[in-house]
Amino acid sequence: MSHINVTINGRQYRMACEEGQEVRLLKLAENLESRVESLRGKFGEIGDARLTVMAALTACDELLDAGARIRSLEEEVEQLRSARATAAERARATQVAVSNALNAAAERIERTTQVLNRTIGGGIAIG
């Protein structure tokens, strides 16, 4: 377990974190500090606790919006996967239909050739 010091709203806090997470925790603290400073710039000195709560609420608001956006994108991805699967199935069905049509045409041509060979007669084969 590591310990680092972070500064939020002008106050130092000693925080514990997992090994290797120090940089991430520092970035989180910097983000929160930036939010507090921004709110202080908008509202002035309205109290440390209130500034911190407002900053946390703005972060939670963004988190909720991001979660909703993620869910929306996941639904869109699922719809696209479904559409892709449907299109692939249609493509396979089309390939089978084309293949069957070509085979049927080839059989008709072969039968026609056989009939012509018999009709023209004389043992002269065409094709």
Backbone as XML, in Angstrom:
<?xml version="1.0"?>
<chain id="A" units="angstrom">
  <residue number="1" name="MET">
    <atom name="N" x="0.855" y="-1.165" z="0.000"/>
    <atom name="CA" x="0.000" y="0.000" z="0.000"/>
    <atom name="C" x="0.900" y="1.226" z="0.000"/>
  </residue>
  <residue number="2" name="SER">
    <atom name="N" x="0.620" y="2.135" z="-0.931"/>
    <atom name="CA" x="1.383" y="3.382" z="-1.026"/>
    <atom name="C" x="0.606" y="4.513" z="-0.375"/>
  </residue>
  <residue number="3" name="HIS">
    <atom name="N" x="1.314" y="5.556" z="-0.022"/>
    <atom name="CA" x="0.698" y="6.763" z="0.517"/>
    <atom name="C" x="1.247" y="7.958" z="-0.256"/>
  </residue>
  <residue number="4" name="ILE">
    <atom name="N" x="0.338" y="8.861" z="-0.600"/>
    <atom name="CA" x="0.747" y="10.092" z="-1.267"/>
    <atom name="C" x="-0.014" y="11.255" z="-0.646"/>
  </residue>
  <residue number="5" name="ASN">
    <atom name="N" x="0.501" y="12.436" z="-0.848"/>
    <atom name="CA" x="-0.172" y="13.646" z="-0.386"/>
    <atom name="C" x="-0.800" y="14.340" z="-1.588"/>
  </residue>
  <residue number="6" name="VAL">
    <atom name="N" x="-2.059" y="14.723" z="-1.426"/>
    <atom name="CA" x="-2.753" y="15.469" z="-2.469"/>
    <atom name="C" x="-3.261" y="16.766" z="-1.861"/>
  </residue>
  <residue number="7" name="THR">
    <atom name="N" x="-3.430" y="17.761" z="-2.715"/>
    <atom name="CA" x="-3.938" y="19.050" z="-2.256"/>
    <atom name="C" x="-5.271" y="19.306" z="-2.939"/>
  </residue>
  <residue number="8" name="ILE">
    <atom name="N" x="-6.287" y="19.521" z="-2.122"/>
    <atom name="CA" x="-7.623" y="19.838" z="-2.626"/>
    <atom name="C" x="-8.125" y="21.038" z="-1.841"/>
  </residue>
  <residue number="9" name="ASN">
    <atom name="N" x="-8.476" y="22.074" z="-2.579"/>
    <atom name="CA" x="-8.990" y="23.308" z="-1.992"/>
    <atom name="C" x="-8.012" y="23.884" z="-0.967"/>
  </residue>
  <residue number="10" name="GLY">
    <atom name="N" x="-6.729" y="23.811" z="-1.317"/>
    <atom name="CA" x="-5.704" y="24.402" z="-0.467"/>
    <atom name="C" x="-5.328" y="23.574" z="0.748"/>
  </residue>
  <residue number="11" name="ARG">
    <atom name="N" x="-5.877" y="22.402" z="0.879"/>
    <atom name="CA" x="-5.568" y="21.545" z="2.042"/>
    <atom name="C" x="-4.886" y="20.271" z="1.589"/>
  </residue>
  <residue number="12" name="GLN">
    <atom name="N" x="-3.939" y="19.862" z="2.395"/>
    <atom name="CA" x="-3.204" y="18.634" z="2.112"/>
    <atom name="C" x="-3.920" y="17.440" z="2.745"/>
  </residue>
  <residue number="13" name="TYR">
    <atom name="N" x="-3.982" y="16.351" z="1.986"/>
    <atom name="CA" x="-4.574" y="15.110" z="2.485"/>
    <atom name="C" x="-3.615" y="13.972" z="2.171"/>
  </residue>
  <residue number="14" name="ARG">
    <atom name="N" x="-3.392" y="13.131" z="3.162"/>
    <atom name="CA" x="-2.563" y="11.938" z="2.957"/>
    <atom name="C" x="-3.506" y="10.816" z="2.558"/>
  </residue>
  <residue number="15" name="MET">
    <atom name="N" x="-3.253" y="10.253" z="1.379"/>
    <atom name="CA" x="-4.145" y="9.236" z="0.820"/>
    <atom name="C" x="-3.384" y="7.930" z="0.634"/>
  </residue>
  <residue number="16" name="ALA">
    <atom name="N" x="-4.071" y="6.837" z="0.855"/>
    <atom name="CA" x="-3.512" y="5.516" z="0.608"/>
    <atom name="C" x="-4.058" y="5.010" z="-0.731"/>
  </residue>
  <residue number="17" name="CYS">
    <atom name="N" x="-3.214" y="4.270" z="-1.438"/>
    <atom name="CA" x="-3.651" y="3.678" z="-2.704"/>
    <atom name="C" x="-2.827" y="2.420" z="-2.967"/>
  </residue>
  <residue number="18" name="GLU">
    <atom name="N" x="-3.303" y="1.628" z="-3.893"/>
    <atom name="CA" x="-2.581" y="0.417" z="-4.286"/>
    <atom name="C" x="-1.282" y="0.807" z="-4.979"/>
  </residue>
  <residue number="19" name="GLU">
    <atom name="N" x="-0.300" y="-0.066" z="-4.884"/>
    <atom name="CA" x="0.969" y="0.155" z="-5.569"/>
    <atom name="C" x="0.701" y="0.349" z="-7.056"/>
  </residue>
  <residue number="20" name="GLY">
    <atom name="N" x="1.346" y="1.351" z="-7.646"/>
    <atom name="CA" x="1.191" y="1.624" z="-9.059"/>
    <atom name="C" x="0.041" y="2.559" z="-9.401"/>
  </residue>
  <residue number="21" name="GLN">
    <atom name="N" x="-0.776" y="2.919" z="-8.415"/>
    <atom name="CA" x="-1.924" y="3.787" z="-8.660"/>
    <atom name="C" x="-1.677" y="5.229" z="-8.225"/>
  </residue>
  <residue number="22" name="GLU">
    <atom name="N" x="-0.459" y="5.522" z="-7.831"/>
    <atom name="CA" x="-0.138" y="6.852" z="-7.316"/>
    <atom name="C" x="-0.414" y="7.957" z="-8.347"/>
  </residue>
  <residue number="23" name="VAL">
    <atom name="N" x="0.043" y="7.754" z="-9.566"/>
    <atom name="CA" x="-0.128" y="8.770" z="-10.610"/>
    <atom name="C" x="-1.615" y="8.994" z="-10.889"/>
  </residue>
  <residue number="24" name="ARG">
    <atom name="N" x="-2.363" y="7.912" z="-10.936"/>
    <atom name="CA" x="-3.816" y="8.041" z="-11.185"/>
    <atom name="C" x="-4.482" y="8.831" z="-10.061"/>
  </residue>
  <residue number="25" name="LEU">
    <atom name="N" x="-4.148" y="8.536" z="-8.818"/>
    <atom name="CA" x="-4.738" y="9.257" z="-7.694"/>
    <atom name="C" x="-4.360" y="10.738" z="-7.733"/>
  </residue>
  <residue number="26" name="LEU">
    <atom name="N" x="-3.119" y="11.024" z="-8.100"/>
    <atom name="CA" x="-2.712" y="12.426" z="-8.228"/>
    <atom name="C" x="-3.512" y="13.137" z="-9.318"/>
  </residue>
  <residue number="27" name="LYS">
    <atom name="N" x="-3.756" y="12.464" z="-10.446"/>
    <atom name="CA" x="-4.540" y="13.065" z="-11.527"/>
    <atom name="C" x="-5.988" y="13.293" z="-11.087"/>
  </residue>
  <residue number="28" name="LEU">
    <atom name="N" x="-6.537" y="12.350" z="-10.335"/>
    <atom name="CA" x="-7.900" y="12.519" z="-9.825"/>
    <atom name="C" x="-7.981" y="13.730" z="-8.893"/>
  </residue>
  <residue number="29" name="ALA">
    <atom name="N" x="-6.981" y="13.845" z="-8.017"/>
    <atom name="CA" x="-6.958" y="14.978" z="-7.092"/>
    <atom name="C" x="-6.798" y="16.292" z="-7.853"/>
  </residue>
  <residue number="30" name="GLU">
    <atom name="N" x="-5.957" y="16.306" z="-8.875"/>
    <atom name="CA" x="-5.790" y="17.510" z="-9.696"/>
    <atom name="C" x="-7.102" y="17.874" z="-10.386"/>
  </residue>
  <residue number="31" name="ASN">
    <atom name="N" x="-7.827" y="16.873" z="-10.849"/>
    <atom name="CA" x="-9.112" y="17.122" z="-11.509"/>
    <atom name="C" x="-10.099" y="17.747" z="-10.526"/>
  </residue>
  <residue number="32" name="LEU">
    <atom name="N" x="-10.177" y="17.188" z="-9.338"/>
    <atom name="CA" x="-11.087" y="17.726" z="-8.326"/>
    <atom name="C" x="-10.659" y="19.142" z="-7.926"/>
  </residue>
  <residue number="33" name="GLU">
    <atom name="N" x="-9.361" y="19.364" z="-7.764"/>
    <atom name="CA" x="-8.852" y="20.689" z="-7.422"/>
    <atom name="C" x="-9.208" y="21.695" z="-8.514"/>
  </residue>
  <residue number="34" name="SER">
    <atom name="N" x="-9.100" y="21.276" z="-9.760"/>
    <atom name="CA" x="-9.453" y="22.153" z="-10.881"/>
    <atom name="C" x="-10.930" y="22.519" z="-10.838"/>
  </residue>
  <residue number="35" name="ARG">
    <atom name="N" x="-11.763" y="21.561" z="-10.506"/>
    <atom name="CA" x="-13.201" y="21.828" z="-10.399"/>
    <atom name="C" x="-13.489" y="22.818" z="-9.266"/>
  </residue>
  <residue number="36" name="VAL">
    <atom name="N" x="-12.822" y="22.625" z="-8.142"/>
    <atom name="CA" x="-13.015" y="23.526" z="-6.999"/>
    <atom name="C" x="-12.596" y="24.943" z="-7.381"/>
  </residue>
  <residue number="37" name="GLU">
    <atom name="N" x="-11.447" y="25.058" z="-8.039"/>
    <atom name="CA" x="-10.969" y="26.385" z="-8.455"/>
    <atom name="C" x="-11.940" y="27.036" z="-9.437"/>
  </residue>
  <residue number="38" name="SER">
    <atom name="N" x="-12.465" y="26.253" z="-10.359"/>
    <atom name="CA" x="-13.416" y="26.787" z="-11.332"/>
    <atom name="C" x="-14.678" y="27.297" z="-10.639"/>
  </residue>
  <residue number="39" name="LEU">
    <atom name="N" x="-15.178" y="26.516" z="-9.699"/>
    <atom name="CA" x="-16.373" y="26.930" z="-8.961"/>
    <atom name="C" x="-16.091" y="28.170" z="-8.108"/>
  </residue>
  <residue number="40" name="ARG">
    <atom name="N" x="-14.905" y="28.224" z="-7.511"/>
    <atom name="CA" x="-14.535" y="29.397" z="-6.711"/>
    <atom name="C" x="-14.519" y="30.637" z="-7.605"/>
  </residue>
  <residue number="41" name="GLY">
    <atom name="N" x="-14.041" y="30.464" z="-8.843"/>
    <atom name="CA" x="-14.025" y="31.578" z="-9.780"/>
    <atom name="C" x="-15.430" y="32.040" z="-10.149"/>
  </residue>
  <residue number="42" name="LYS">
    <atom name="N" x="-16.371" y="31.125" z="-10.210"/>
    <atom name="CA" x="-17.748" y="31.480" z="-10.565"/>
    <atom name="C" x="-18.527" y="32.054" z="-9.397"/>
  </residue>
  <residue number="43" name="PHE">
    <atom name="N" x="-18.357" y="31.423" z="-8.212"/>
    <atom name="CA" x="-19.200" y="31.775" z="-7.068"/>
    <atom name="C" x="-18.481" y="32.519" z="-5.959"/>
  </residue>
  <residue number="44" name="GLY">
    <atom name="N" x="-17.162" y="32.651" z="-6.059"/>
    <atom name="CA" x="-16.408" y="33.310" z="-4.993"/>
    <atom name="C" x="-16.225" y="32.378" z="-3.810"/>
  </residue>
  <residue number="45" name="GLU">
    <atom name="N" x="-15.877" y="32.962" z="-2.686"/>
    <atom name="CA" x="-15.668" y="32.166" z="-1.470"/>
    <atom name="C" x="-17.025" y="31.869" z="-0.835"/>
  </residue>
  <residue number="46" name="ILE">
    <atom name="N" x="-17.494" y="30.653" z="-1.033"/>
    <atom name="CA" x="-18.799" y="30.262" z="-0.475"/>
    <atom name="C" x="-18.646" y="29.174" z="0.583"/>
  </residue>
  <residue number="47" name="GLY">
    <atom name="N" x="-17.432" y="28.922" z="0.983"/>
    <atom name="CA" x="-17.169" y="27.917" z="2.004"/>
    <atom name="C" x="-16.497" y="26.701" z="1.406"/>
  </residue>
  <residue number="48" name="ASP">
    <atom name="N" x="-15.502" y="26.210" z="2.141"/>
    <atom name="CA" x="-14.717" y="25.073" z="1.664"/>
    <atom name="C" x="-15.575" y="23.840" z="1.422"/>
  </residue>
  <residue number="49" name="ALA">
    <atom name="N" x="-16.386" y="23.515" z="2.406"/>
    <atom name="CA" x="-17.200" y="22.308" z="2.286"/>
    <atom name="C" x="-18.160" y="22.416" z="1.108"/>
  </residue>
  <residue number="50" name="ARG">
    <atom name="N" x="-18.786" y="23.564" z="0.944"/>
    <atom name="CA" x="-19.749" y="23.741" z="-0.142"/>
    <atom name="C" x="-19.057" y="23.654" z="-1.506"/>
  </residue>
  <residue number="51" name="LEU">
    <atom name="N" x="-17.894" y="24.275" z="-1.642"/>
    <atom name="CA" x="-17.140" y="24.186" z="-2.897"/>
    <atom name="C" x="-16.778" y="22.740" z="-3.222"/>
  </residue>
  <residue number="52" name="THR">
    <atom name="N" x="-16.324" y="22.021" z="-2.213"/>
    <atom name="CA" x="-15.932" y="20.623" z="-2.424"/>
    <atom name="C" x="-17.139" y="19.779" z="-2.815"/>
  </residue>
  <residue number="53" name="VAL">
    <atom name="N" x="-18.268" y="19.988" z="-2.139"/>
    <atom name="CA" x="-19.484" y="19.238" z="-2.473"/>
    <atom name="C" x="-19.945" y="19.581" z="-3.883"/>
  </residue>
  <residue number="54" name="MET">
    <atom name="N" x="-19.928" y="20.846" z="-4.242"/>
    <atom name="CA" x="-20.346" y="21.244" z="-5.587"/>
    <atom name="C" x="-19.427" y="20.636" z="-6.645"/>
  </residue>
  <residue number="55" name="ALA">
    <atom name="N" x="-18.129" y="20.605" z="-6.387"/>
    <atom name="CA" x="-17.180" y="20.005" z="-7.327"/>
    <atom name="C" x="-17.445" y="18.511" z="-7.471"/>
  </residue>
  <residue number="56" name="ALA">
    <atom name="N" x="-17.703" y="17.855" z="-6.343"/>
    <atom name="CA" x="-17.999" y="16.424" z="-6.396"/>
    <atom name="C" x="-19.297" y="16.178" z="-7.166"/>
  </residue>
  <residue number="57" name="LEU">
    <atom name="N" x="-20.291" y="17.035" z="-6.962"/>
    <atom name="CA" x="-21.553" y="16.879" z="-7.684"/>
    <atom name="C" x="-21.383" y="17.082" z="-9.188"/>
  </residue>
  <residue number="58" name="THR">
    <atom name="N" x="-20.550" y="18.039" z="-9.585"/>
    <atom name="CA" x="-20.322" y="18.225" z="-11.021"/>
    <atom name="C" x="-19.615" y="17.002" z="-11.615"/>
  </residue>
  <residue number="59" name="ALA">
    <atom name="N" x="-18.697" y="16.416" z="-10.857"/>
    <atom name="CA" x="-18.024" y="15.202" z="-11.328"/>
    <atom name="C" x="-19.020" y="14.055" z="-11.440"/>
  </residue>
  <residue number="60" name="CYS">
    <atom name="N" x="-19.904" y="13.926" z="-10.455"/>
    <atom name="CA" x="-20.927" y="12.877" z="-10.503"/>
    <atom name="C" x="-21.883" y="13.095" z="-11.667"/>
  </residue>
  <residue number="61" name="ASP">
    <atom name="N" x="-22.215" y="14.338" z="-11.939"/>
    <atom name="CA" x="-23.088" y="14.663" z="-13.066"/>
    <atom name="C" x="-22.448" y="14.215" z="-14.374"/>
  </residue>
  <residue number="62" name="GLU">
    <atom name="N" x="-21.184" y="14.531" z="-14.552"/>
    <atom name="CA" x="-20.472" y="14.102" z="-15.755"/>
    <atom name="C" x="-20.398" y="12.584" z="-15.831"/>
  </residue>
  <residue number="63" name="LEU">
    <atom name="N" x="-20.194" y="11.938" z="-14.689"/>
    <atom name="CA" x="-20.121" y="10.481" z="-14.648"/>
    <atom name="C" x="-21.454" y="9.861" z="-15.055"/>
  </residue>
  <residue number="64" name="LEU">
    <atom name="N" x="-22.560" y="10.409" z="-14.560"/>
    <atom name="CA" x="-23.877" y="9.901" z="-14.946"/>
    <atom name="C" x="-24.124" y="10.100" z="-16.436"/>
  </residue>
  <residue number="65" name="ASP">
    <atom name="N" x="-23.772" y="11.270" z="-16.959"/>
    <atom name="CA" x="-23.920" y="11.522" z="-18.393"/>
    <atom name="C" x="-23.074" y="10.546" z="-19.211"/>
  </residue>
  <residue number="66" name="ALA">
    <atom name="N" x="-21.847" y="10.322" z="-18.766"/>
    <atom name="CA" x="-20.963" y="9.392" z="-19.473"/>
    <atom name="C" x="-21.537" y="7.978" z="-19.437"/>
  </residue>
  <residue number="67" name="GLY">
    <atom name="N" x="-22.084" y="7.576" z="-18.289"/>
    <atom name="CA" x="-22.691" y="6.251" z="-18.184"/>
    <atom name="C" x="-23.878" y="6.099" z="-19.129"/>
  </residue>
  <residue number="68" name="ALA">
    <atom name="N" x="-24.696" y="7.142" z="-19.211"/>
    <atom name="CA" x="-25.844" y="7.102" z="-20.128"/>
    <atom name="C" x="-25.362" y="7.022" z="-21.570"/>
  </residue>
  <residue number="69" name="ARG">
    <atom name="N" x="-24.327" y="7.778" z="-21.883"/>
    <atom name="CA" x="-23.777" y="7.750" z="-23.251"/>
    <atom name="C" x="-23.204" y="6.374" z="-23.568"/>
  </residue>
  <residue number="70" name="ILE">
    <atom name="N" x="-22.533" y="5.773" z="-22.607"/>
    <atom name="CA" x="-21.968" y="4.436" z="-22.803"/>
    <atom name="C" x="-23.090" y="3.435" z="-23.065"/>
  </residue>
  <residue number="71" name="ARG">
    <atom name="N" x="-24.147" y="3.491" z="-22.267"/>
    <atom name="CA" x="-25.277" y="2.570" z="-22.475"/>
    <atom name="C" x="-25.894" y="2.776" z="-23.854"/>
  </residue>
  <residue number="72" name="SER">
    <atom name="N" x="-26.025" y="4.030" z="-24.265"/>
    <atom name="CA" x="-26.576" y="4.331" z="-25.586"/>
    <atom name="C" x="-25.685" y="3.753" z="-26.685"/>
  </residue>
  <residue number="73" name="LEU">
    <atom name="N" x="-24.384" y="3.931" z="-26.545"/>
    <atom name="CA" x="-23.452" y="3.398" z="-27.538"/>
    <atom name="C" x="-23.445" y="1.873" z="-27.537"/>
  </residue>
  <residue number="74" name="GLU">
    <atom name="N" x="-23.570" y="1.255" z="-26.365"/>
    <atom name="CA" x="-23.640" y="-0.211" z="-26.296"/>
    <atom name="C" x="-24.885" y="-0.722" z="-27.016"/>
  </residue>
  <residue number="75" name="GLU">
    <atom name="N" x="-26.016" y="-0.027" z="-26.843"/>
    <atom name="CA" x="-27.233" y="-0.411" z="-27.546"/>
    <atom name="C" x="-27.050" y="-0.263" z="-29.053"/>
  </residue>
  <residue number="76" name="GLU">
    <atom name="N" x="-26.403" y="0.820" z="-29.457"/>
    <atom name="CA" x="-26.161" y="1.043" z="-30.885"/>
    <atom name="C" x="-25.256" y="-0.047" z="-31.450"/>
  </residue>
  <residue number="77" name="VAL">
    <atom name="N" x="-24.229" y="-0.414" z="-30.702"/>
    <atom name="CA" x="-23.323" y="-1.480" z="-31.141"/>
    <atom name="C" x="-24.099" y="-2.787" z="-31.291"/>
  </residue>
  <residue number="78" name="GLU">
    <atom name="N" x="-24.971" y="-3.081" z="-30.338"/>
    <atom name="CA" x="-25.760" y="-4.312" z="-30.411"/>
    <atom name="C" x="-26.681" y="-4.295" z="-31.628"/>
  </residue>
  <residue number="79" name="GLN">
    <atom name="N" x="-27.293" y="-3.152" z="-31.915"/>
    <atom name="CA" x="-28.148" y="-3.038" z="-33.100"/>
    <atom name="C" x="-27.325" y="-3.242" z="-34.375"/>
  </residue>
  <residue number="80" name="LEU">
    <atom name="N" x="-26.126" y="-2.662" z="-34.398"/>
    <atom name="CA" x="-25.259" y="-2.828" z="-35.567"/>
    <atom name="C" x="-24.808" y="-4.279" z="-35.723"/>
  </residue>
  <residue number="81" name="ARG">
    <atom name="N" x="-24.529" y="-4.945" z="-34.631"/>
    <atom name="CA" x="-24.156" y="-6.371" z="-34.701"/>
    <atom name="C" x="-25.311" y="-7.193" z="-35.246"/>
  </residue>
  <residue number="82" name="SER">
    <atom name="N" x="-26.501" y="-6.883" z="-34.777"/>
    <atom name="CA" x="-27.682" y="-7.592" z="-35.253"/>
    <atom name="C" x="-27.897" y="-7.334" z="-36.739"/>
  </residue>
  <residue number="83" name="ALA">
    <atom name="N" x="-27.758" y="-6.085" z="-37.158"/>
    <atom name="CA" x="-27.918" y="-5.749" z="-38.574"/>
    <atom name="C" x="-26.849" y="-6.447" z="-39.414"/>
  </residue>
  <residue number="84" name="ARG">
    <atom name="N" x="-25.630" y="-6.507" z="-38.892"/>
    <atom name="CA" x="-24.551" y="-7.184" z="-39.611"/>
    <atom name="C" x="-24.856" y="-8.666" z="-39.753"/>
  </residue>
  <residue number="85" name="ALA">
    <atom name="N" x="-25.356" y="-9.293" z="-38.688"/>
    <atom name="CA" x="-25.689" y="-10.715" z="-38.744"/>
    <atom name="C" x="-26.813" y="-10.957" z="-39.750"/>
  </residue>
  <residue number="86" name="THR">
    <atom name="N" x="-27.808" y="-10.078" z="-39.753"/>
    <atom name="CA" x="-28.917" y="-10.205" z="-40.699"/>
    <atom name="C" x="-28.405" y="-10.050" z="-42.128"/>
  </residue>
  <residue number="87" name="ALA">
    <atom name="N" x="-27.546" y="-9.066" z="-42.352"/>
    <atom name="CA" x="-26.988" y="-8.841" z="-43.690"/>
    <atom name="C" x="-26.141" y="-10.037" z="-44.137"/>
  </residue>
  <residue number="88" name="ALA">
    <atom name="N" x="-25.375" y="-10.606" z="-43.221"/>
    <atom name="CA" x="-24.549" y="-11.770" z="-43.557"/>
    <atom name="C" x="-25.433" y="-12.957" z="-43.926"/>
  </residue>
  <residue number="89" name="GLU">
    <atom name="N" x="-26.513" y="-13.144" z="-43.200"/>
    <atom name="CA" x="-27.436" y="-14.242" z="-43.510"/>
    <atom name="C" x="-28.097" y="-14.023" z="-44.870"/>
  </residue>
  <residue number="90" name="ARG">
    <atom name="N" x="-28.484" y="-12.784" z="-45.152"/>
    <atom name="CA" x="-29.066" y="-12.472" z="-46.466"/>
    <atom name="C" x="-28.049" y="-12.722" z="-47.575"/>
  </residue>
  <residue number="91" name="ALA">
    <atom name="N" x="-26.797" y="-12.343" z="-47.325"/>
    <atom name="CA" x="-25.749" y="-12.553" z="-48.329"/>
    <atom name="C" x="-25.565" y="-14.048" z="-48.591"/>
  </residue>
  <residue number="92" name="ARG">
    <atom name="N" x="-25.573" y="-14.858" z="-47.518"/>
    <atom name="CA" x="-25.439" y="-16.307" z="-47.695"/>
    <atom name="C" x="-26.623" y="-16.860" z="-48.487"/>
  </residue>
  <residue number="93" name="ALA">
    <atom name="N" x="-27.827" y="-16.393" z="-48.156"/>
    <atom name="CA" x="-29.018" y="-16.853" z="-48.869"/>
    <atom name="C" x="-28.948" y="-16.444" z="-50.337"/>
  </residue>
  <residue number="94" name="THR">
    <atom name="N" x="-28.474" y="-15.231" z="-50.602"/>
    <atom name="CA" x="-28.337" y="-14.766" z="-51.982"/>
    <atom name="C" x="-27.313" y="-15.601" z="-52.737"/>
  </residue>
  <residue number="95" name="GLN">
    <atom name="N" x="-26.202" y="-15.921" z="-52.085"/>
    <atom name="CA" x="-25.177" y="-16.752" z="-52.727"/>
    <atom name="C" x="-25.730" y="-18.126" z="-53.082"/>
  </residue>
  <residue number="96" name="VAL">
    <atom name="N" x="-26.498" y="-18.702" z="-52.180"/>
    <atom name="CA" x="-27.099" y="-20.015" z="-52.437"/>
    <atom name="C" x="-28.078" y="-19.914" z="-53.605"/>
  </residue>
  <residue number="97" name="ALA">
    <atom name="N" x="-28.896" y="-18.859" z="-53.606"/>
    <atom name="CA" x="-29.875" y="-18.688" z="-54.684"/>
    <atom name="C" x="-29.174" y="-18.499" z="-56.027"/>
  </residue>
  <residue number="98" name="VAL">
    <atom name="N" x="-28.118" y="-17.689" z="-56.069"/>
    <atom name="CA" x="-27.377" y="-17.479" z="-57.313"/>
    <atom name="C" x="-26.721" y="-18.774" z="-57.765"/>
  </residue>
  <residue number="99" name="SER">
    <atom name="N" x="-26.134" y="-19.481" z="-56.835"/>
    <atom name="CA" x="-25.497" y="-20.754" z="-57.159"/>
    <atom name="C" x="-26.518" y="-21.743" z="-57.714"/>
  </residue>
  <residue number="100" name="ASN">
    <atom name="N" x="-27.670" y="-21.830" z="-57.077"/>
    <atom name="CA" x="-28.720" y="-22.733" z="-57.560"/>
    <atom name="C" x="-29.205" y="-22.319" z="-58.947"/>
  </residue>
  <residue number="101" name="ALA">
    <atom name="N" x="-29.359" y="-21.016" z="-59.157"/>
    <atom name="CA" x="-29.807" y="-20.526" z="-60.465"/>
    <atom name="C" x="-28.779" y="-20.843" z="-61.544"/>
  </residue>
  <residue number="102" name="LEU">
    <atom name="N" x="-27.496" y="-20.653" z="-61.232"/>
    <atom name="CA" x="-26.449" y="-20.965" z="-62.203"/>
    <atom name="C" x="-26.404" y="-22.464" z="-62.504"/>
  </residue>
  <residue number="103" name="ASN">
    <atom name="N" x="-26.553" y="-23.286" z="-61.479"/>
    <atom name="CA" x="-26.566" y="-24.738" z="-61.688"/>
    <atom name="C" x="-27.760" y="-25.151" z="-62.541"/>
  </residue>
  <residue number="104" name="ALA">
    <atom name="N" x="-28.917" y="-24.560" z="-62.255"/>
    <atom name="CA" x="-30.115" y="-24.880" z="-63.044"/>
    <atom name="C" x="-29.918" y="-24.441" z="-64.490"/>
  </residue>
  <residue number="105" name="ALA">
    <atom name="N" x="-29.346" y="-23.272" z="-64.701"/>
    <atom name="CA" x="-29.089" y="-22.790" z="-66.063"/>
    <atom name="C" x="-28.106" y="-23.711" z="-66.782"/>
  </residue>
  <residue number="106" name="ALA">
    <atom name="N" x="-27.077" y="-24.128" z="-66.084"/>
    <atom name="CA" x="-26.095" y="-25.039" z="-66.682"/>
    <atom name="C" x="-26.750" y="-26.365" z="-67.067"/>
  </residue>
  <residue number="107" name="GLU">
    <atom name="N" x="-27.628" y="-26.867" z="-66.227"/>
    <atom name="CA" x="-28.333" y="-28.116" z="-66.546"/>
    <atom name="C" x="-29.227" y="-27.944" z="-67.771"/>
  </residue>
  <residue number="108" name="ARG">
    <atom name="N" x="-29.936" y="-26.797" z="-67.847"/>
    <atom name="CA" x="-30.794" y="-26.538" z="-69.019"/>
    <atom name="C" x="-29.955" y="-26.442" z="-70.292"/>
  </residue>
  <residue number="109" name="ILE">
    <atom name="N" x="-28.817" y="-25.774" z="-70.183"/>
    <atom name="CA" x="-27.931" y="-25.655" z="-71.348"/>
    <atom name="C" x="-27.443" y="-27.036" z="-71.771"/>
  </residue>
  <residue number="110" name="GLU">
    <atom name="N" x="-27.083" y="-27.850" z="-70.789"/>
    <atom name="CA" x="-26.603" y="-29.216" z="-71.092"/>
    <atom name="C" x="-27.697" y="-30.037" z="-71.758"/>
  </residue>
  <residue number="111" name="ARG">
    <atom name="N" x="-28.920" y="-29.956" z="-71.230"/>
    <atom name="CA" x="-30.039" y="-30.696" z="-71.843"/>
    <atom name="C" x="-30.323" y="-30.195" z="-73.261"/>
  </residue>
  <residue number="112" name="THR">
    <atom name="N" x="-30.281" y="-28.877" z="-73.422"/>
    <atom name="CA" x="-30.512" y="-28.296" z="-74.751"/>
    <atom name="C" x="-29.433" y="-28.759" z="-75.718"/>
  </residue>
  <residue number="113" name="THR">
    <atom name="N" x="-28.205" y="-28.799" z="-75.250"/>
    <atom name="CA" x="-27.097" y="-29.270" z="-76.091"/>
    <atom name="C" x="-27.306" y="-30.718" z="-76.488"/>
  </residue>
  <residue number="114" name="GLN">
    <atom name="N" x="-27.737" y="-31.545" z="-75.554"/>
    <atom name="CA" x="-27.987" y="-32.960" z="-75.850"/>
    <atom name="C" x="-29.115" y="-33.117" z="-76.877"/>
  </residue>
  <residue number="115" name="VAL">
    <atom name="N" x="-30.184" y="-32.329" z="-76.704"/>
    <atom name="CA" x="-31.306" y="-32.390" z="-77.644"/>
    <atom name="C" x="-30.839" y="-31.950" z="-79.024"/>
  </residue>
  <residue number="116" name="LEU">
    <atom name="N" x="-30.080" y="-30.863" z="-79.071"/>
    <atom name="CA" x="-29.576" y="-30.382" z="-80.359"/>
    <atom name="C" x="-28.664" y="-31.410" z="-81.015"/>
  </residue>
  <residue number="117" name="ASN">
    <atom name="N" x="-27.844" y="-32.044" z="-80.224"/>
    <atom name="CA" x="-26.942" y="-33.062" z="-80.775"/>
    <atom name="C" x="-27.754" y="-34.213" z="-81.377"/>
  </residue>
  <residue number="118" name="ARG">
    <atom name="N" x="-28.839" y="-34.600" z="-80.688"/>
    <atom name="CA" x="-29.657" y="-35.692" z="-81.209"/>
    <atom name="C" x="-30.456" y="-35.241" z="-82.436"/>
  </residue>
  <residue number="119" name="THR">
    <atom name="N" x="-30.934" y="-33.983" z="-82.388"/>
    <atom name="CA" x="-31.792" y="-33.465" z="-83.448"/>
    <atom name="C" x="-30.995" y="-33.220" z="-84.724"/>
  </residue>
  <residue number="120" name="ILE">
    <atom name="N" x="-29.875" y="-32.580" z="-84.602"/>
    <atom name="CA" x="-29.071" y="-32.276" z="-85.766"/>
    <atom name="C" x="-28.549" y="-33.585" z="-86.334"/>
  </residue>
  <residue number="121" name="GLY">
    <atom name="N" x="-28.366" y="-34.484" z="-85.423"/>
    <atom name="CA" x="-28.090" y="-35.847" z="-85.811"/>
    <atom name="C" x="-26.792" y="-36.057" z="-86.557"/>
  </residue>
  <residue number="122" name="GLY">
    <atom name="N" x="-26.807" y="-37.224" z="-87.102"/>
    <atom name="CA" x="-25.656" y="-37.595" z="-87.878"/>
    <atom name="C" x="-24.419" y="-37.769" z="-87.030"/>
  </residue>
  <residue number="123" name="GLY">
    <atom name="N" x="-24.617" y="-37.810" z="-85.745"/>
    <atom name="CA" x="-23.480" y="-38.035" z="-84.882"/>
    <atom name="C" x="-22.548" y="-36.857" z="-84.758"/>
  </residue>
  <residue number="124" name="ILE">
    <atom name="N" x="-22.924" y="-35.703" z="-85.274"/>
    <atom name="CA" x="-22.091" y="-34.524" z="-85.145"/>
    <atom name="C" x="-22.422" y="-33.851" z="-83.816"/>
  </residue>
  <residue number="125" name="ALA">
    <atom name="N" x="-21.484" y="-33.822" z="-82.946"/>
    <atom name="CA" x="-21.713" y="-33.239" z="-81.629"/>
    <atom name="C" x="-21.408" y="-31.741" z="-81.662"/>
  </residue>
  <residue number="126" name="ILE">
    <atom name="N" x="-22.281" y="-31.028" z="-81.036"/>
    <atom name="CA" x="-22.067" y="-29.586" z="-80.863"/>
    <atom name="C" x="-21.647" y="-29.365" z="-79.425"/>
  </residue>
  <residue number="127" name="GLY">
    <atom name="N" x="-20.533" y="-28.741" z="-79.194"/>
    <atom name="CA" x="-20.092" y="-28.427" z="-77.835"/>
    <atom name="C" x="-19.724" y="-29.646" z="-77.160"/>
  </residue>
</chain>
